[in-house]
Amino acid sequence: MYQKLAHDVRRRMIRAGWPPRTRVGRVAFLILALDLALLVLEKGLSASHVSFASSLGGWVTFLTFVAFLLFSWLTVRLVRDKVLWRLRNRLLVTYGFIGVIPLVLLVTLALTAFYLFAGQFATFVATSGLQSELRSVQAANSAIAHDIAARFELGTTNESAVLEGLRQSDKAWADRQVWVWLNGKLVLNSTPPNVVAESPKLPAHLRSSFQGIVRDRNRLYVRAADTVPVKSGNLIVISSEPLDEQIFSQLAARLGEITLYANGLSLHEVDQNKPNQPGNSSPNGVTVSNNNGQFVLDTSSKESLIPTVTAGTVPPPSRSLDRLVSFATAITVINWETGDTKNPAAISVQTRLSMLYDRLFEALGEFAPAIEFLLVFMAIAFAVIELAAFVIGVGLTRTITRSVAKLYEATQRINRGDFSHRIVVKSKDQLAALESSFNSMTASLEQLIAEQKEKQRLENELAIAQEVQAQLFPKEISQLESLEVHGFCRPARTVSGDYYDFLALNSHKLTLAVGDISGKGISAALLMATIHSAVRAYSMEAAPATSLPIAVGLGAGSDMMLASGLQSTDVSPAAMLSLLNHQLYESTPQEKYATLFLGVYDGSSRTISYSNGGHLPPIIIGADGSIRRLECGGMVVGLFDNLSFDEASAQLRPGDIFLAYSDGVTEPENDFGEFGEERLIDLVRENQHYPLQRITEIVTAAVDDWIGANEQPDDITLVLARPR
């Protein structure tokens, strides 16, 4: 039971991928184990207050980072091998990278740009209101300056009363202070009753006209100055009001909450000649550029960035998508004493999208609903287009994955040997063409396998035929005391259409046969077997010569018998050819025939009686090099009926060589022409003192060299005989 449980656990661990089979996996788990061991050791040493325990923390961090990288790589490979194996998942990931991720990035970029635009617009509304207040102060200060200058020219001295009247009639002048200098001497100080403030000093940087937000005695003011020449000198008029909650309340009306951060920011210029000096960068600052160069806006000043003035309230959302917009911007603040702008202030605005929308479209009047409708219509149209694209993409994906799934299932069926399986093609696209091609390929494979089986069957039959034919050729040649013989046959294909045989009739007689069947392959081999059987049967039967003419349909007084010169019990080569001709003519198709040489050697007289039925004439090469051809006989066997064959005899003297061959020896060609009978005769003549088997090897080697790398064109057959 425990063994079975352990086997199940081991099998599940292997299925889950444990132990890891890749080098990266083994290294990753080894580093993880080492990391955990060092972590446990570090905690133990830290608990024991060992001094060098803290030094292990760096190694733990490093090994954790390395293990994280390795396991991330293994996760990516696992996802690639498991999740992305299916084409559907690959297409989804591809569409994600091609369509979804760019769309998400585009939407994110659009929303970010929209949010930045909304924030910029909110701060623009606030700063525009502040600039409007500055222009108002500047315009009022310019008018007062010229009025006071006119009064000085006329010699009146009721300027203070005029300013007090303005404070009572205009609320904007309630907190406004006015100072007048004549030739650098303060001649008028008009301050609201509830304000206790020292008159500002005239700075050296002051020009004829000035307006801006200034920092004076660590407070912010909206201040304007004008210089008007009079008879007694230069008259300088300065109007100033504190940048307080009253101004920001006016700015926050119909906008939201505005917060002023008067302190906490610093601005210093980047030295372009020394870009790497410490002052050119800050971890808490950002680099900004304008027409005067590059500057670093830093929040790491000594004073904290805390709210100075807060006015207004954040409006409630008018709808579910009415999001809060928070944005900040810096405003330039001029130091009244020095004129530098190194300590700007910041304004933060919090409002709603609906409030910004109302402020943006309030100038359009009646056109605002039309523009809103156009925007909504475009959004709906884009959504419909995106939905249609999604539906079309899903449909196309389903067609692709369905076709691939069908192809995969079909390959599995084919792999299991089911070649009758066909894919049902329903569309007319490239995938459908691929499915049709697969069906065509499957049909071709099915036909090819059937043909291969048929070919295998034929090869098996040819192998059997080769074995049977090999048994037909004489294995052990019965040599006569007065004659040695040797035969060789090498088929061009599996089976041969050439034929040779030696058959000892008695102690001093031997039948010798050499033939060539028309055609090649099985049919030629079967005809060769028929001739082999018939020759052996007729030779062993030793049919009476008087019966042969009757068997072949000739008259009793035929000249064939008279020419044979044989006794009635002798085997007549001419008579056997006539019988074979009649038998083949009756039992084979009309186009089938054979060439056949039959000879009977008589050892007592050293003569060979023969008849040649259309075969290449055998040659007797004498010891002195002379040549005799055995040509007596007739035409081929089996082509016409009622044929008679002539018969002759030849003397074989000691040292002579009898040579019979098929056209597979003399007819092979190369670039120099045919091998030829003359070359064959020269080879045998040059080597006739060798054993017959050696002569055969020399001749076949020469034929092979002549053929070269080409395929053997025909069966090669050689029969040699030599008197002892």
Phi, psi and omega in degrees: 000314180295324178294320178295319178297316179296322179295318178296317179297316180296320180294320178293323178294320178294320178295326178280355178098017178244133000286157181298139184263350180257158180294322180296319179297316180295318179295320181297313180291328177295315179294322178297317178297318178296321179297315179295321179296316178294325178295316178296319179296319179297315179297320179295317179292324177295320177294331179271002178060041175279140190292321185271013179295326182292335180291339178284343181297322178297318178295321178298316179297316180297313181294326177296318178296316179296316179298322178298316179297315182294316181290330174297317178296318178296323178295318178298317179295321179297316179297319180295318185280326184263303186285316185275010178292321180283140180297326180299315179293322177297318178295320178298316178295319178298313178297326177298315180288323184278318187250311188287310183297314175300323178295317178297317178297319179295316178296318178298317178297318179295316179294320178296315178297321178295319179294317178296320177297317179297316179295318178297321179294320179297313179292329177296320178298317181292311181291328176296320176296322179292319177294324176297321177295320178297317179294324178296315179296319180296315180297315179296319181294323178295319180294317180294320181299315180290326178294314180294322178297320178295321179293321177297324178293326180276345178089009177280157184226028180259034181295322181296322180293324179297317180294322178296325177294321177297320180296326182280330183268335184236121181295331180298339181265009185296320182247014184271136179251145181227130175235142180233128176243139174240115182054041176083003181247130180292119181247347180209131176228100181255107182237138177305152184298325184271007181246128175248109184213145176280147178289141182288158175273150177282116180282158181287335184277357185292132179255189184295328180224139184208141170208145179161177176266126185240155174251114182229119182054044175065022174233155182259139181224152167265115192225143177223148181220143177223143178246123181237123178286136175233177183295325183273358179146213180255129180255120180251124179243127180238128174247137184212141173218145184292142175278086190238194185294331181297315179295316182290334175294320176294321179291326184280349180297130181058030176226302182153216181258130179241131180237133178256131173248099186284328184234165175112353179245146175222149183228122177226147186282145177274128177281110183292334180282337179230074186291340185261007180288154187302327183286351183276357179212159179207140180293339182254012184237168176233152181266128178237155182232145172215193183293340182269358179128200180255141181225155176252118176269110191246141177253011183262033178285174183291328180273143181284150177274088183239152181298136177259313180224135174231127182224150178080173179227154178286125181292150178289154180292137179272342178207175186294328181266011179279084187280158177280136178244121178238127181208154182226155177212158179262144176241143182287131178237126182262129174287119187296328183279319186254337181085000180278164181237037185279350181234080179287169174251170181231145176238129177247133181239131173238122183211187179245157179297324180296321179294317178294324179297317179296319180292327182286321186259005182291336180281346181279340177066237183287345180281347183300314179298325180294317179294321178297318178297319180297318179295317179296319179297317179296320178297317179294319180297316178297321179295319179295317179298316179297319178295317178297318178298321179295316180296316179296317178299317178296318179297315178297320179297319180296321178295320180293309183294326179294317179295317180295321178297319177296317179297320180295315178297320180295319178296323177295319178296317179296320180298330178276000176097007180270084182278358177274354182289137177228145178275134177280115183266123183243346183245182181226055179235190183294325177294322176297320176297322177295319177297318177296320177297322178296317177299318178296319178296320179296318177297320178295320178296319179298316178293321180296320179293320177298317177295323179295320177297318178296320178296319179297321178296316179296321178296321176297317178295321178296322178297318177296317180296323179295318178297318180295316181294324178298330178287338182284326179289141182294124180276311179249109183276126179281102181283137173278161179296330184256004185209133170249139183230157177208136179233149180215135176217126176235112183292149172284333177238200183296315179243161187249149172259358175275161186211135168213155181200149172235130181222114179284122179275321174205199186288342182229010178233143183217128174272133182235127184228138176220131182212168178218122183269141177293139180085185180220174174085205187298316185297319179293322180295321178294319178294323176298319178296323179296313180296319179303312182295318182294316180299316180295319181296313182293324180292316182286332182287329182051056185298141178301138182300331182289337180276344186293316180298324180294322182294330183259004176087020179261163179287162182290339182260028183299144178292341181301319182292321182291327182280341185290321180067022183253156173287165184295338181262358179279156176276123180258116177302319180296319180295320179295322177297321178297316178298316179296320179300314180296318181295314181292323179298321182281332190249358182234161176300162187295328184278356182268133177204177181212150168260139187211131173248126178239132178219147177239117181266131178248112184290335182291325180251357183053042177239153176239119175270132188215164170212131186250113179266072173077005181279161175302127187300124173299159186235137171253114180263115183286166179296333179272005179092000180289159184232132173232129180257137180264089189254351186292136179159243182191203183273186186296162185263133173097356183271323178229152179267166176059045178261145172245150184236140177280159182225143180216175179224155180221147181269135175250115181262156178304135182094343176286154176234125174272127183233115172240145186207167176254170182291348175292345178272318189263340187266349177303141185238156167217200183294343181262003179107200181282158174297312169085153180292324182297318179295321178298313181298318180297320180297314181293319181296320182290333186241022186290347177278349179281165172299154184300322180296321179293321177298319178299317180297321179295316181295312181295324177296319178295320177296318179297318177297323179293321179290320181073223182278355180288162178287143177298120188283332186209167178295141179251121181227132177228136175230123181239143176216145181214127177295148178273000000 
